[in-house]
Amino acid sequence: MEKFMNYSTDRPIETGEQDLLGRASFSKQLGKAMYEYNGKDGLVIGLFGKWGTGKTSVINMAVNEITELAKNNENRPIIMKFAPWNYSDKDNLISMFFQSLKNKINVQDNEELKNKVGKALSDYAGAFDALALVPVVGSGVAAILKTLAQAEGTSLMECADLDETKEILEKALIKARKKIIIVIDDIDRLANSQIRDVFQLVKQVADFPNVIDLLAMDREVVRRALTDVHNIDGNEYLEKIIQVPFELPELKKSKLHNIFLNKLDQIINDFSDKVVWDTDYWSSVFRNCVEPYINTLRDVNRMINTFQFRYGMLYKEIALEDMVGMTTLEVLEPELYKWICNNKEAVCGGFMHGLLSHSSNKPDYRNLYYNEFKSLGIDPDLAISCVSTMFPVFANDVSRYPYSYQPTLSIRSRMRIAYEERFDLYFMFDLDDIKVSRSIINASIYEFDRDVLSKIIEKINEEGNIVYFLEEIRSLVDKIPYKRLGLVASALLGLREEFKEENSEKLFTLSASDIAGYLIEDIIERLKTEEEKYGIICSVIENVDITGLGIMARLINRMELAYGRLAGNSEEKDKQIISLTHLEKLEDIYVAKVRDIVNSEFILDRNEFNNVFYLWKCFDKDGVEAYLKGLFKTEVNKLKFICAMATKWNSTNGSGWSFYPQNYSEYISQDEVYNMIQGFDKSKLGQFTDIEQIKLASFVLNYNKNKRDRVDEQEVLNLISEWKTGKEE
């Protein structure tokens, strides 16, 4: 699907047909009222509304209505939109105003109007300078006003009386019977001193007959400005100037929300053929993270434009609900957006955060965050509600009713911002951080045949991203089509090389094999019948190599424990995924597969050997003894066997290898292994891999220290160095 960016402009509308906010009726009435006003005295109308609420659009529609009403009227009103933005000083403002008004009059077809009113305007302007009576602009405007007067052939000395010239202008305006409508918009966007100047100008022309001034502004902004510059009550000042105040009709939130949702829906449909919403979650995000911050159509357009850009880049890799919520904050509450960005551990959790949160001295997070948000100028109640909606860890921290929270697979499956590995993507927009694209994940679940899927898994494993891939698939296991469950399971366990462990040095993380085992278990649990479950396990076992067999060994062991067998203490019926009869048949199938593999290949150097071996000796002691009898014919094989029995450990102090005698002592004693390593010709260490040498040195050091683990890594490396240099004591 070709995607198009269609950004919403912030330009005001011109006609009622363009109105989305229900302001057309009000605008027409305003226009009609000004058109039909028959009073001879001047009139000042105030249109009050917050910035971004659509005042300019209302003015445009009102002017359009006046134009429509007057299209057959030869004496239609003169409409002048005066924009006091670029005046350099107070002296320049009146010059701009009168010049703009003269220009409007001079383009009229009525020659009498141009001559009489134009001349009167020039005389009146000239009188300000000649008598130095211009309270607004002072005497510096002399040259400009002189030019205006001379353009009409009038001497400044001839119009030296301000009252007289004003009276002449008023009579000219009355006689012309020409309504003049002056529109001054965006007064609230001027500096305080400029706002003062504009109102002093309005004060001078407010009582001109047949003149209507329409002033648009944010009442509170202008009130503060007038209070500051005049040191008086700004409201009282406004009341003296403005005769007819109108508050812009309050916009119904429901209408604004509908506009927002329609625009959002259009964007989403342009980019995505199928969008899956979590209805409950979206309702919470909209209620707590969007609705409180969207108050004007300008807010909607700004947010939608930013969202469209972000969504266009990331729509395949993010949760739509979270992207809407975070974009709203980015545009309309940027301080909170920045706070979230800078506090990843606080909102997503982490090892240190977890320790702190579950300690006896757990901080009062709610009060802590409340005060922090308040200090940043953020509404703390809104902020806490918003962040709690998108981040369950944060919600647990600030909840008045504590509950136990653990990250769920659903957070990962939906690509939520609360999932730590997705978090940065919402801020940095770097797709390179995505180890395996969601399109590949989805195709693996829904589309790829077994051969293609197997090749994809091999490639992902080679790139070192197998853990990420397995975790993603597991989070989406409920989405796998029922008919593809067996295909996915067999492809996962058909890998002909060991999993590359990207997280092997991290604490409290599952290995790729562990995750694969749990994933297979999740797949099996989705199957409806006992026969289907048994059948898929049999099929997988019959088609795997040592790597896949190691995973199946873990799965079968868990099934045995559920029946209280092997090392199990008691039955756990809720974990019994197949019957005991089928489980005992699986034992025989497993043993046959192991025998087949060990008779055809050397497997002591495979990471999964210890798991396979443990289950094998539980089911087939005779077979194990026969295998070891042949294996132990050489000293090297004995030592490789011990290396295969080692168990990896990780801690904050490093990592190392443990050796549990119960795993091997019935076949070879601890003392025998120690003496064998010590007596081995160290010049032949090359028969062992680097990791095997580390395991052998760890065994010796553990033995000497009478402990099974936690041997310092440097000690191990030093011992190996001594072996190779022949300097061992």
URCORNOR-V798744 format. One record per helix or strand of 3 or more residues. SS is the DSSP state (alpha for helix, beta for strand). FROM is the first residue (numbers start at 1). LEN is the number of residues. If there is no record, write none. Layout:
ss->SS from->FROM len->LEN
ss->SS from->FROM len->LEN
//
This chain:
ss->alpha from->16 len->3
ss->alpha from->24 len->13
ss->beta from->43 len->6
ss->alpha from->55 len->15
ss->beta from->78 len->4
ss->alpha from->90 len->17
ss->alpha from->111 len->20
ss->alpha from->142 len->10
ss->alpha from->156 len->4
ss->alpha from->162 len->15
ss->beta from->180 len->5
ss->alpha from->187 len->3
ss->alpha from->192 len->14
ss->beta from->211 len->7
ss->alpha from->219 len->12
ss->alpha from->234 len->8
ss->beta from->244 len->4
ss->alpha from->253 len->19
ss->alpha from->279 len->12
ss->alpha from->297 len->18
ss->alpha from->320 len->13
ss->alpha from->334 len->8
ss->alpha from->344 len->5
ss->alpha from->351 len->7
ss->alpha from->365 len->11
ss->alpha from->380 len->11
ss->alpha from->392 len->7
ss->alpha from->409 len->5
ss->alpha from->420 len->4
ss->alpha from->425 len->4
ss->alpha from->431 len->3
ss->alpha from->438 len->9
ss->alpha from->450 len->13
ss->alpha from->466 len->10
ss->alpha from->477 len->3
ss->alpha from->482 len->11
ss->alpha from->512 len->15
ss->alpha from->530 len->14
ss->alpha from->546 len->17
ss->alpha from->573 len->3
ss->alpha from->580 len->21
ss->alpha from->609 len->11
ss->alpha from->621 len->11
ss->alpha from->635 len->10
ss->beta from->647 len->5
ss->beta from->654 len->5
ss->alpha from->661 len->3
ss->alpha from->670 len->10
ss->alpha from->682 len->6
ss->alpha from->690 len->15
ss->alpha from->713 len->13
//
